[in-house]
Each structure stands twice: as C-alpha cells, then as structure tokens.
Amino acid sequence: MSSFRAARRVGSWVVNSWTGRACTAAIVWHQYDTHFKYARFNRNVRSIWAAVETLVDYKFLFARQRTAEELEALHERVAKRWYDVCCKNAGLYIKLGQQIATMNHILPPPYLKYFSELHDQAPSVSFEVVEGIFRREFKGKKPQDVFLEFEEMPIASASIAQVHRARLADGTPVAVKIQKPEIAVQLPWDLGCFHLLVFCFEKIFDLPMYWTVEPLCKAVRQEVDFHIEARNSEIAKDFFDQDKRFYIPSVCWDFTSERVLTMEWIDGIKISKLSTLRENGFDVAAVAHLMVEAFSRQIFLSGFVHADPHPGNMLVRRRPNSRETQLVILDHGSYLSESELFRKQYCELWKAMVLLDTATVDTICKSWGIKDSNFFASLQLLKPYNPEKHSVHLNATTMEDIVKLQVEAYERVKRLLSDSQQVPRELILLGRNLNIVRSNNKGMGSSVNRINMMAHYAAEGISVDLENPLEARLYKWYLDRIAHQPPELEILRAGDSRAGGMQTSRAVVSHRSFGRILDLNLLFFKSQLLLISVVYYTTQLWRKANEVLFGRKVGGFEDILEASVAATIEAKLGFKLNLDHGVDKCFG
C-alpha cells in the first residue's frame, strides 16, 4: 500500500509540477535520441561538458601552476578527458583524435600519449543494415542483384564506413565502401557543436581560432560524400597517369553514390609493414622516396593535395607485367585544392627558405597575415629556421623557463597571427600533409632527404607561367618534343583549370624544365641543397656505423630535425615535447 501511495505522489509530481514535466521530457528525449537518433544530442552534451571543464583548467588553473610537474599533470588531465570523449562519441570524433595524434611537433606529451593510441576502428554494422543502405542508394536493388559476388562480412570497419569485397558481373574484383547510417544523422550536430565550442573558446581566450573552423568542416563534409571522393581520385589518377610508378584505383561509377563507393580492388602491402616489404624483395628506401615524391609533386606542381597521407592509405606492389615498384594511393576523401596564387607563393616561400632570403619570406608571410615569419618557416620545414645565426639555437631550458614560457605561450600564439582573415585556408590541411609525410619518412628510417626533395619540386613549381600566352605556346611545343621521354625523367605539372572547384592536370614537365631562369640565385640554391645533402648523408652514415660497429640504435635525419624543432618550439612556446608518439609508431 505504501508503494502505491509513493507511486501516486511521484505521478502527481510529474503531472502537476514544471520540474517533474521537465525531468520527464528530458528522460524521454534522452531515450529517443539514444535509440532512434544515434545519440546525436547526448554526444554533444558530453563534448560541451568536457569543454567547460577544459575552460576551468586552462583559463583559471593554468596560471596557478608553479612547477613543471603541476603543468604536466594539468595537460595529462585535459588530454585524458578529450581522449575519453573521442572514444565514447566515436564517428567523426575519431577523425579529430587522429588529427591531434599527428601534431607531435607542437603538442605537450600527454596529448600524444593518448591520441597516438586512438585507432580508426569500429564495430561493423550488420549486413541487413548494409543491404538497406544499398537499396536506398540504388532504387531498391540489393548488392546481390548487381554484383556477381558480395562478401557479407566486411574486410575493414572504421568510424565512418566499412569496406566489403565484391566482384562485378564480368568477374572484376572491387572494393565496396559503405557509409555507416549514423554519420548522416550525427554530422550536422557534430559540426554545429564544433562551431559553437571554437567560437566560445576564441571569445573567452581572445585567440584567433574560429578562422580554422569552416575549412575543417568543409573537409569533413567532403569526406562523407563519396561522390566527391570518387571525383578526387579521378583527378589524382589523371595527374599521375603518365608516371607508372604511381597508381590510383579506378572508380566504378555505375555503383557509386553519395554513401556507397565502388573502386577497383588492389592487392598490396601497406607501407608501414616494413618487414613484410623486405621479405617480398622491396627496397624500403625506394618506397619512401616514392612516397615523399608523390606528395611533393602534388603540393608544388599540381596544387591538388591528398590531406591524409596516412600509412594505411598507401600500398606497395609490383607494377603489372613488370618488376618495378609501384605505390598505390588510396582514400581520396580529404583533399586540398590550392589556388594558383597560393601554389606559386608557397613555391616561392620554400625556395626563399632554402636560400635564406629573409626579405621574400617576410614579404610572403606579411601578405598572409603572419607576423613571426621565422617561427612559421620552422613549422613549414619541420626544422629550425634561423637565418641570422645560420644554425639552430639549442641552449638548455630550465624547469623555471618551461613554467614561465608555458604561462606566456598564450600571448606568443596570439602574436603569431597578426591578421587571421588574411591567412590562406590552404595552410590548415597542408600542414597536416607535411607532418604526416614527415612522420612516414621517420618511420621508414629517414630514408629520404625530405627537405631537399621538396625544395627541388618547389623550384620546379616556379619555373613556368602557363598564364602567359606566348610562353604557353612555346611550352606546348616543348612538351611535344619531350612527349616520349622515359617516365622516370618526367614530372607532372598542373595548372589552374577547374571544374566544380577541382583542379585538373595540364601538362608534364621534364627535370630539364623549360623556362627555368638561370640567375645567380640558382647557384646559391644548389649549394644550399648540397649542404643539406651533406648533413643528411653524414647523419645516415653515422647511424649505420653505430648499428654495425657498436650495435647501438641512433636516430636518423628526421629524428635530429624533429628534436631540433622541439627545442625551437620549447624555446618559443614552452612546450617540452616527448617525440616518441605519432604516425611513425605504425611502422614495423
């Protein structure tokens, strides 16, 4: 009887009080959101609460820390909090966590400790769900209706999609990528929450942050539209078409839609599987050379750049009917389309950095709204840039210095960008590409002199102005003359022809580029590259000698550059980095 009376009182409270109605509505909404809307609201409440706690930590508690250990504990607490949010929310939050994991040259160690363990793996959805998505995308047709074979169990499952192996009616093997059903529902809410959080952080901390939001959101929207991924892959395929050392799988457009992507199946070895590559007779150094070359050419020559060159997105195989090594590039969902103006300015920037031409570096940075050109150049080269000293400043930093610098880092970051509205949005995704390529090279034993190769292609990218009508006609004649040169002597070159915001490749440029101006700077440029090469090969020789003679493992060229950049950033911002985490951990 007493339980009945208690139930009546609770029922009366729910019906007659505003508090009871609000609690009931909240419970009903929570259950509806959880079971029918993939927790889109609950996920963002979790994110907002984590943001509030982070605000308290960095806005009010950060300046009170008096020792390096206390600062480390604060970073540890915040990093663990956001790692847990990414794991619980999954989906697009995994992508965010992976991006954080690649920033191992500017973030405190606790972030790297957690986020380097965040893998883009997720439970697969059932075949019934896959079948339902396929039927909605292809007017009621089931996978069995259009494919000769379709494996019900996926071969891979990530946060956004899962991949099934299938065969077309003619027996051609294909990979079918199916987007998970919750992504379309969660996307607007996740991006809206992201906009809100960054906007609030900018206002609270008075830091230029919000300018990065729209480019990042645009990249995410493109990544979940498989039509765009298919078009990106075709543009990349067209760019590399003349050089058979690189390969992009073909798209099967008949069975591709916004949420389903069907592409040619490729058997190969991931570039991160170093022991497997060696067992199959591949030269790891040659593979690393192809990897760095491919993305250098995209950055400086085509202006259409893969924004996620993660080791899982590259396979190595023998070219069909040949023993030549071929690099297969996968996953073209996230791409950066550079404007022709930015591409040329970025080429000029790299050339100026190698020449130690501070006037040009300062002029370009100023036009981009960047005040600290030396620090910005260090972040682009991923090596210290100090033209005044012609060397790296590596003075020891005391614990007191670290505390002081980290407390002052806020003002230093704020001063780095004098006008965020002028900053080219291309730099956001380009920075991601550069750092992942650096990590890949490090993971493969620093096999490639990355800086030299990128500087070389930057110089190539400046060489010809296709917007000049006379030069364009002469250039066409020149191309006709070299059309039958061996592929290894050719470099693809892209102009600014666009369709739907995408660039298409225009031409092929020989290493003996037509139109290169022979000036006094060229000799100095070559001498600077030679100097970098001497340092690179000396480092590699020292590393090999230690391994052979003493059995000691010594860091390679990328390790030395990375440590130097860490020292530069520690002196600049006060972040004392642990550089053992990041993409390079994937290699083995």
N, C-alpha and C positions, 0 to 999 in steps of 0.2 A: 504493500500500500504506500509506504514511504517513497519507494522508487517511482511509483505512478505520479505522486504529488510533485516530486522533483522534476519529472519529465514535463509535467504541465507548466511548472514555473519556468522551465527553460523555453518551452514552446511559447509561452506568453511573452517572455523577454524578447525572443526572436521576432515575434509578430508586432509587438507594440512599441519597441524602443528603436531609435535610429542606430544605436550601437549594435544591437542584435541583427538588424537588417544589413548593416554594413559588413559585419562578420560573416553572415550567411552568404551575401553576394560575393565576398572575397573567396570563400571556400568553393562556391560553385564555379566562379571564374577560374580559380586555380585548377580545378579538376577538368574543366572544359579545355583550358589551354594545354594542360599536360597530355590529355588523351586524344584530343582532336586537332590541335594546332601545333604539335611538336614543341611545346613549352616555349614558344617564341617570347611570351611576356615574362615568364619566370626566369629565363636565361638572362634577360636584360636587367631585371631587378637584381639578380646576382652580380652582374657587372657594375651596376650603379653603386651597390653597397660596397664592393671592393674599391671603387673609385673614391668613395667618401673616406674609407679607411686610409687609402693612399694619400689623400689630401691632408689628413691629420698628420700622417707620418712625415711627409716632406715639407708641408707648409709650417707646421708648428713644432715638430720634434727634431727636425733635421739640424737646425742651428744650435740646438742644445747639446748635441753630441760633442764630447770633449776628447775622445780618443779614437784612433783608427779602428779599434775593436768594436766600439759602440756604433760607428758608422757602418762597419761590415755587418753587424747584427741587424741594423735597420734595413740595409739592402737585402739581406737574406730573408727577412720577414716579408717585405714587399714582393720580392721575386717569387717566393713560395706561394703567396696569396694569388698572384696572377697566373702562375702555373696551374694551380688548382682550378681557377676559373676556366682556363682554356680546356683542361681535361674534362670538366663537368659539362661545359657548353658544347664542346666538340664542334663539328661542322666548320664554319668559316673561322672560328677562333683558333683551330689548329693551324690554319694558314698564317694567322697573326703570330702565333708562337714560333713557327718555323722562321718567319722573317726576323724575329728577335734573336733566334739562335745564330743567324749568320752575321750579326753585328758584334762579333767577338773582338773587334779592334776598338770599340768605343764604350762598351757597357761594363759595369762592375761585375766581378766574378760570379756572384750568386745567381744573376740572371742567366749566365751561360751554363752554370752547373745544372740548373733545372731545365731550361728550354732546349739544350742540346739533347736531352733525353725524350723530347716530345716528338714522337713519330707520327707521320700522317697515315695511320692505320685505324680502321674502324670496323665494327661488325658489319657483315654484308646483309642486305635486305633479302627477303625470300624471293624465290623465282616467281611466285604469284604476283608480287609487287612489281618485279621487272616486267612481267608479261603485261600488267595493267598499264605501265608507263609506255611500253612499246605500242600497245593498241591505241592509246590516246594520241600518240605522235604520228601513227601511220594508218589512220582511218580504219581502225578495228582489226588490222592484221596482227597476228601473233608472230613471234620470232620463228616458229616452226613453219609458218606459211611462206616466208621469204628466204630463209636460209636452208641449205641442204642439211647442215648440222648446226646445232647451237647448244653449247655446254651449259647446263643449268647452274653448276657451281662456278662462281667467279674465280679467276686466277689471281685477282688482286682486288682489295677493297680499301678505299681511302675515305677521307671525311666527306668529300663532295660527290664522288662517283665510284662505281665498281666496273671492272672490265671482265668480259666474257669472251672466250674463244669461239669462233664460228667458222663456217665455210659457206661461200656463195654457191649459187646453183651450178656454176661451172667448176666447182671444187677449190677455188682460190681461198686460202686461209685468211681470215680477217680478225681484227680485234674490235669488239663492240663495247663502247664506253656508255654506261647508263647512269644518268644523274639520279641521285637519291631523292625521294619525294619530298623530304622535309626542307631541302635547300631553297626551293622557290618560295616556300611559306616564311622561312626564317630570314631570308635575305633583306627585305625592306626594313624589318625591325632591327636587325643587327647593324645595318648601315646607319639607320636613324639614331640608334644608341651611340654609335661611334662618333657621328657628327656632334651630338649633344655633349659627350664626355670631353672631346677635344676642345670644343668651343668654351666649355666651362673651365677647363684647365688653362687655356690661354688667358682668359679674363682673370682668373684667380692668381696665376703665377706671373702674368704680364710677360709671357714668352711668345715669340712668333711660331705658332704651331698649326693654326687652323688652315693655313695655305696648303698644307700637305694632304688635307682630307679628301678633297674632290679627286685628285689624281689617283689616290689609293682606292677610293670607292669605284672609280671608273674601271680600274684594273680588275677589281673583284667582279664587277658586273660582266665584264668581258669574259672572265674565266668561267663563269657559269652559263654562258651562251655558247653552245657547241658549234653553232653556225660560224661565229667569229673565230673559234679555234681552227675550224676547217679552212677558212679563208687565210688565216695567218700561216698555216702550214703550207698552203699552196704558194703564197708569196715567198716564203723561205725556200721552198723547193725550187722555184724559178730562179732565185738568187744563186743557189749552189748548183744549178743544173749543169753548168759547164765543167765543174770540177768533181770528178767521180770519187774523190777521196771522202766526200761528204754525201750523206743521203737523208732525205726526208720521206717518210712513208706516204703513199698516195691516199687520197680521200675517196671513199666510195659514196658519192653524193646521193645516190638513189636511196640509201638507208641512213641518211644523216639529217638531223633536225636540231632544234634548239636544245633538246635534252638527251639526244642519242647521237653518238658519233661513231661511224664505222670507217676503219682505216686498215690499210694493208698490214698483215701480220709480219713481224720481223723477229727472227731468231738471232740472238746476240748475247754478249757478255757485258754486264754493267761495268763502267769504267772504274768503279770502286772496288771491284773484285780483282785485286792486283795479282794474287797468287794464281787464280784461275786464268787470267790473261797470260801470265808467264807459262803456265802449263800447256796452253794452247799455242805457244810459239809467238805471241805478240810482244813487241817491244814497248814497255810501259812509257819510256821517254818519248817514243814516236807518237803514241796515243795522246800523251799530254800536250805535245806540240800541235796536234790536230785540234785538240780542244781549245787551246788558247788562240790559235789562228782563226778558228771559226768565229769566235765571238769578237775578236779584234776586228775582223773584216766587217762584221755586222755593225759594230759601233762606229767605225771610222769611214766605211765605204758605202754601205747600203743605207744606214740610218734607220733600219728596221730591226730591232734588237730583242732577242729572247730574254725575258726578265726573270726567268727561273732556271738557270743552267745547272740545276742540282745534279749530282752524280747519278741519281736514279732516272734522270731524263736523257741519259746517253748510253748507247750500246756500241759495242765494237764487234765487227765481223769481217770476214774476207769478202772482198768485192766479188759478186757473181762472176764465175768463169775467170777468176784471177786470184793471185796470192796477195794482192795489195790490200793493206789495212784500210778499212772504211769505218768512219764514225757516223753513226745513225743518231739523229737528234729527234727526241720525242717531246710530247706535251707542249703544244704551242698555244695554250690558252692565254698566257700572260705575255704580252708584247709591248714594247715601247716604240712608238713611231716618232722619230726625231724630225723636227722641221729642218729644211735645208740650211737655214741660217744658223741654227744651233749646231748642226753637224759640222759645218765649216769652222765655227767658233771653237768647238771642242777640239777639233784637229789642231787649230792654231794654238790652243791652250797647251796641249800636250807637247807640241814642238817647242813652244816657248819655255815650258818647264824643263825640258831636256837641255835647251840652250842657256838656261839660267837667265832668260830675258825677262827681268822683273817688270819692265815697263809694259810689255804686252800682257803678262799675267795680271798685273794690276788693272790695266785697261779693261780686259775681258771681265774680270771679277767685279769691277765697279759697274759695268753695264748690266751685270746680273744681280746687283744689289747686295754683293758680298763684300764685307769690309775687311776681314782678315784674310788676305789673299794667300799668304804663306801657309797658314793652317789649312785652308781649303785645298791648296795644292798637295799638301801631305795626305789628305783624305782621298784625293783622286789617284795619286801614285801608289797609295798604301805603302809609302816610305817617307821618312822625314824630308822636308824641303826647306832648306835654309841657305839661300843663295849668298847671303852676306858672309857666312862662315865657311861656305863650301864644305860643310861637314855636319854631322849630327851632334846635337847637344845632349850629352848623356850624363850630366852631373847627377850625383846621388841625391835622392829626395828623402828627407827625414820624415818621421811619423807626424811631427808637428806641421811640416809643409803640407802633407796629404790632407790633414784635417782642415787646415786653412784654405787650401785650394778647392776642396770639395764644397766647403761652405760658400766660397766665392764663385763656384762654377756657374751658378745661375746667371750672374752678371756677364760672365765670359761668353756663355752661349748666346745670351741676348745681344751682345755686341757683334757676334759673328755675322749676323744678317742685318745690314743697315736698312734694307727695304725688301721685305718678303714678297711684295707684289711683283718685283722685277725678276725674282729668281725663276729660271727656267724649270718648268714642271718635269722636264725630262730627267733632271738630276736625281729625282727620287728613285725611280726604278733602275736608272743607270748605275747608281751607287750599289744597289742590290746585285746587279750583274757582276760588277767589278769585284765585289767582295767574295761572291761565291766562286768565281773563276780563280781568284787568289787562293781560296781555301782548297779548291780542287787540285791546283798545282802543288800546293804544300802537301796535301795528302798523297800525291803521286811522287813524292820525293824531291820536290822543287826541280823537276826535270827540265823546265823551260825558263829561259831568261824572259820572263813575262814583260818586264818594263821595256826591254829592247824591242820585242816584237810589237808591242802596242805602239811604241813611238814610231816604229817603221811604218806601220799602217796609217798612223796619224799623218805622217809626211805624204804618203800616197794619197790620202784623202783630200789634201790641199791642192794637189797637182793640176787638176783640170777643171776648168769652169765651163760646164756644159750650157750655161745660160748665155754665153757669148756665141752668137750665130756663126761667125767666121771660124772660131775655134771648134765649134760643134761639127762644122762641115769637114774641117781638117782632121778632127778626131775620128769621124766616121771612116774617112779614107784610111787612117792609121789602123783602125780596128779591122778593116777588110784585109789589110796587109798581114796582120798577126792572127787571123782567124783560125789558122791551122797549127798554131804553136802547141806544143805539148801542154796538157793541163797543169802540170806542176809549175809552169812558168807564167800562169795566168792568175789574175786576181779579179774577182767580180767587183763591179762598181755600180752603185745605184745613184740615180738622180732623184728628182723630186716629183716624178709623175705619180699622181694619186688617184685612187678610185675608192670612194667610200671611206676616206680617211686613211687608206692604206697606201704604202709605197710599193712600187713595182721596180724590179731591177731593169737597168737600161743597157749596161754595157760590160765589157770585160777589159780590164786594164793590165797590161804586162808589167812585170817588175821594172822594165825599162820604160817607165811611164812617159807617154808623150806629154809635152808641155811643161815638164819639170824645169823650173828656173834655176840655172846654175849660178849661185851667188856666193859671197864669202861666208854666209851663214851655213851653207851646206857642209863645208869642210869642218867647221866647228861642231855642227850637228853630228857628223860621222865620228868625229873624235870623241864626243861625249858618249855615243853609243859604244865605241870601242872601249872606253874606260869602264863603263858599266859591265861590258862583257868580260874584261879582265878580272873585275871583282867577282863576277858570277862564277867563272871557271876556277878561280883561285879557291873560292868557297867550296865548290864541288870537289876539287882535288883534295883539299884539307879534310873534307868529310870522308872521302873514300880512303885516304891514307889512315885515318884514325880507325875506321872499321876493319881494314885489312891488317894493319900492323899491331894495333893495341886492343882490338875488339870493342872499342868504345863507340857509342852512337852519338854523333854530333849533328846538330841542327843544320838544315840546308839553307839555301839562299832566302827562301820565303820566311823561314824561321827567324833569320837575322833581321830581315826587313820588318817583320812583324814585331819583334822585340824593340826595334828602334822606333817604330810608330807608337808602340805602347809607352815608351819613355817620353816621346814628344807629347802625347796626349796627357800623360800623367803630369808633365810639367805645365801643360796648358789648362787642363780641366781638373786635375787632381784625382782621376780615376786610376787606381793601381790595379792592373788587369792580370787575370790568370788566363793565359793564352792557350791552354790545353783543351779548350772546348770549341765546338763549332762543326761546320760541314766536314772538315778534314777527318773527323772521327769515324766517318762512314767507310773509310778506306782500310783495306786489309787483305 
